[in-house]
């Protein structure tokens, strides 16, 4: 337990990342960097993504 506390404290001091007990990582600006649970994907319009796709000819 003591080792884990020292590790988290060192990471916070040296890198500016806060590692929470649930393994969520937050940077020094408060931005979420990593979360153990998957976040729901943002909703995208499929039409917009398809507009950017290009169909390539088959390679021989």
Protein Blocks (a to p, Z undefined) as FASTA:
>chain_A
ZZmmmmmmmmmmmnopacdfkopacdfkopafbdfbacddddddfklmmmmpccddddZZ
